[in-house]
Amino acid sequence: MIFQSFYANSFYLFGILAQTNCKMNTNRPRRNRKSAAIRDMVAETALTVNDLIYPLFITEKENEQTAIPSLPNICRLGKNDLLREVETALQLGIHTFVLFPAVEESKKDRFATYSYASDNFYLNYARSLKEAFPQIVLMSDVAMDPYSSDGHDGLVENGEILNDQTLPILAKMSLAQAQAGYDILGPSDMMDGRVGYIRQALDKEGYTDVSIMSYTAKYASAFYGPFRDALESAPKSGDKKTYQMNPANKRDALIEAELDAAEGADFLMVKPALAYLDIIHLLKEKTNLPITAYNVSGEYAMIHAAAQKGWLDYDSVMMETLLSIKRAGADAILTYFAKDCAAILK
């Protein structure tokens, strides 16, 4: 009787489990993955060429093109090659560009005075680009380091980076860039109060339509190495940890975002992107301004290096990387992959 009762109860329990499993199996997520057309139809995230901002390195020698060993397929461009590169990118559908200047050491000083000099090639190239391609969106970089003999983003005195004394220099730089035709200014220096100071200076001179894409959450990252190779702008002493954000911190990003928004920023940027997808998502969820992300040089270089070794498929990993940044919440992505990505999307 005991065994009969055991078997009877077992069959009863198996019957209940079978019914439960049957009910659970009526919902099969794989049905929405069974073909490319269905997968595309239900895709939650779409990456388009409109999401891409193409960073370009420029040099004063108009006919020079110099390879950057740590950034495969990326060169420092003179004016003529820059014009050709922008034209090629436009044919792929890319219409937003950010320029970074590789400045000769002889033009650098403590106060970054060349950054707003009338003969600055960074400003003159912008004028040439806007004249040749008035439809493009041109973004600048606002920081002292490309022009500073100290290699820091702010004014250095006795080994200390001075915050408030840097702001007037950044304002002069910003005004010169606005006058040259830059549509969006990118303060990347991480000095406190610089967004408001720049906004006030622009508005005072009538440049109320010039936008500010603030490097809001710019971390003191080890992923910037190839970029500093490209510009030869590494600090001559010390590091940037007293003004760039601590990679361990998340709440700081919300503090920076609140300040930048209140001071007049039009976009908030997270840099780098891949190791900081949580920060991109956080700012997207907690703020109302468009969020941009910088897929930085080290992130680009390591994918190229792995692909060259045959360890990863370049196209697949590139597209998955950019899609992940978009999925995290980025409205736009600064990326050296821009041309390759646009070619695939096209």
TAJOSUL-V903242 format. One line per field, one symbol per residue. ss: DSSP state (A for helix, B for strand, O for the rest). psi: psi as a letter, one per 30 degrees, with the letter a starting at -180 (. if undefined). A space follows every 10 residues. Layout:
ss = ???
psi = ???
This chain:
ss = OAAAAAAAAA AAAAAAAAAA AAAAOOOOAA AAAOOAAAAA AOOOOOOOAA ABBBBBBBBO OOOOBBBOOO OOOOBBBOAA AAAAAAAAAA AOOOOBBBBB BBOOAAAOBO OOAAAAOOOO AAAAAAAAAA AAOOOOBBBO OBOOOOOBOO OOOOBBBOOB BBOAAAAAAA AAAAAAAAAA OOOBBOBOOO OOOAAAAAAA AAAAOOOOOO BBBBBBBBBO OAAAAAAAAA AOOOOOOOOO OOOOBOOOOO AAAAAAAAAA AAAOOOBBBB BOOAAAAAAA AAAAAAOOOB BBBBBOAAAA AAAAAAAAOO OOOAAAAAAA AAAAAAAAOO OBBBBOOAAA AAAAAO
psi = eeeeeeeeee eeeeeeeeee eeeeffjjff fggfleeeee egkfkkklff fkkjkkklle jegkjkljef ikgklkklee eeeeeeeeee fffkgkkkkk kjkkeffkle ghfffgkfgk feeeeeeeee eeifflkkkl kjlfeffkff glflkkkhfk jkdefeeeee eeeeeeeeef gkekkijgfg kkgfeeeeee eeeegghffk ljjkieijli lggfeeeeee fhgkkflaag ffellkffke feeeeeeeee effgkflkkk kaeefheeee eeeeeflflk klkjjleeee eeeeeeeefg fljeeeeeee eeeeeeefgk flkkkfgeee eeeee.
